[in-house]
Amino acid sequence: MSPKQNIALILIVICSTTIIGCSKSTPDGHFTGDLLIQGNGQDAMGSIQHAAQYYRIDISQENSEYYFHVFPDSSLVRLFVLEKSGYYEFDISGYNIFRNDPFQELSDLILSNKRGSDSTEIINGYNCDRKLVIKDDQTIATYWQSQKFNFPIKIIFHEDDKTVTINNIKEIEVKDELFQIPEGYTLLTP
């Protein structure tokens, strides 16, 4: 190899290493999206920030704004009430009374009923496994579990006639700061 070819090869390796080393990829399971909950006369809009093992949901509904953090691995839910500058903490198993989190509602149904799977479909640009939750031979929920995120991006609760959809999904890193308790917020008692 000539000296010019050696220099060219070294420059290619250096440039390639620099580009690969500087490119920033989104951590696995991280995404954000618009959340739409429709049905039962209680439509709500909001957003979701999903960071692999936990997520945050911000909701606007009937002149009320709130958000919550869900940490399934530690069974913790924090519900933040903006007008009270405070938050509640719940064990996920005791959180059912609020039903503000359709993903935990689905999780509860999955734990206590049979499941089935019948197809793969593309929902909002993502390959999803279409799954069924069955109780007494009736489908009570259908959900589309993203293969990439291992998280449902569409849910239909048949008994409640409620549909939940995550739209405008962006694969970006979700910062840990979103899951911190804001300064000045105090723990409230139910």
N, C-alpha and C positions, 0 to 999 in steps of 0.2 A: 504494500500500500504506500502511495506517495505521501510526502509530508502534507500536501494540500488536502488529500483525502482524509488523513488522520485528523487534521484540524476541523474539517467539515463534519466528520463523525463525532468528534468531541463536542462541537457546538450543537449538533442535533440532540445528543444525549443530555447536555446541560439544559437546553431549551425545553425538551420534553419533560425532564425532571422538575424544572421550575413550574411549568404549566400544570402538571399533575399535582405537585406539592401545593400549589396555590389555589387550585380549584377547590371549592367548598361544596361538599355534597350535603344533602339533607339527611339528618339521622333517621334510621329506620323507624317507621311508625309515626313520624311527625307530619302533621298537616293541620290546616285551618280550613274553615268553610262556613257558608251561611246555613243556618238551621231554620227549617220551616216545619212547624207543627200545625196540622190542620184537622179539624173535625170536632164534633161534639159541641159546637158553638163557642169554642175557646181557642181560636187561632192565635198562634204566637210566632214571633220571628226573633231570631237572635243569631248567635255565632257559636262555633265550637273551635277550641284549640286543643288538639290531641297530641300528647307527647309520649307515645309508646305505652307506658304503664299507667298513666293518669290523664285526666282531661278537665277542661274548664268549659262551662256553658254560660253564656250571657243571654238573658231573655228580656224582651219587652212584651208585656201583655196587660191589657186593660188598665192603662195608666199606672202600671207598676213596673219597676225595673229591678232586676236582681241577677245575681250570678252565683254559681257554685263551683267548687272544686270537688272532684271525685277521685279518690285514691283507692281503687278496688283491692290492690294488694294488701293494704293495711286496713281495709274495711272502714275508711273514714270519708265522710262527706261534710263539707263546710258550705253552708248556705249564707250568702252575704246579702243583707237588706240595706240598700243604699240610703233610703230615707231615715234609717235608724243609726247609720254609721256603725253597724254592728254585724255580727255573724253568729250563727248557730253551728254547733258541731254535733254530728250524729254518727252512730254506727250504721253502716249500710243496711243491716238487717232491720233497724228501727226506722229507717228513712222512708219506708213505703207510704207513710201517712201523707207525704207531700206530693208524690207522683209528678214532680216537676222534671224528673230526669227519665226520659223515655228509654234510655239505654239500660238503666238499672231496672226499670219496669220489665223490659224484655229479659234481662238476666234472671230476674225472679221467676218469670214464666218458664224459661228454659230449665231452670233447676227443678221445678215442681211438675213438669209435664213431659210427654214424649216429644221427640224431635224427628223430623224427616228432611230429606234433601231431594230435590227433584230436577234441578237444572243449573246451568251456568249462564249468566246473562251479563251484558254490559250495562252498567248504571253510571251515568255521569262520567263516562269515559273509562271506567274501571271494571275489570273482570270481577264478577261477584258470584258466589254460590248462593242460589235461592234456597232458603231453608224454611221449614214449616214447624210450628209449635202446635201440637195436637193434644186436645183434652177431650175425653169421652168420644173419641172418633170424629171430633169436629176440629177444624183448623181455627185456632184462636189468634194466631199471629203468623205473618209471613215476613221474612226479612232477607235482605241481600247483604251478605257478609263479604266485604272487600277482601280479595285474596292478598292484595299488597299490604293493607293495614291491619288485617285480622280484626276488623271493626265493622259493624253494620252501617251502611250509608243510606239505606232506605228500610223503613219498617211500616207494616200495616197491622194495626191492632183491630182485628175484625169485630170483637165484642163491643169495643168502644167507638167503632167507625172513625178511627184516628189514623192519620198518615204522618210519618216523620221522614223528612228528606234532608240530606246534607248536599247542598249545591255549591257551585263555584269553589271546588276543592283546590287548594294550593299546597303543594308539597314544599313547605318551608320549615325551618327550625322553630320550634315553640320554646321560648325562653323560660327558664325557671322562675324568673321574677313574676310572671303571670300567676304563679301559684303561692305567692307570699301573702300574708295578711297585711292589708294596707295600714299604713301609719294612722293612728287615731281611732281605729276600729276596735271595739270591745266585744268580748264574748257575751252573748245574750243567753238567757235561760228560757226554755220553751214554756 
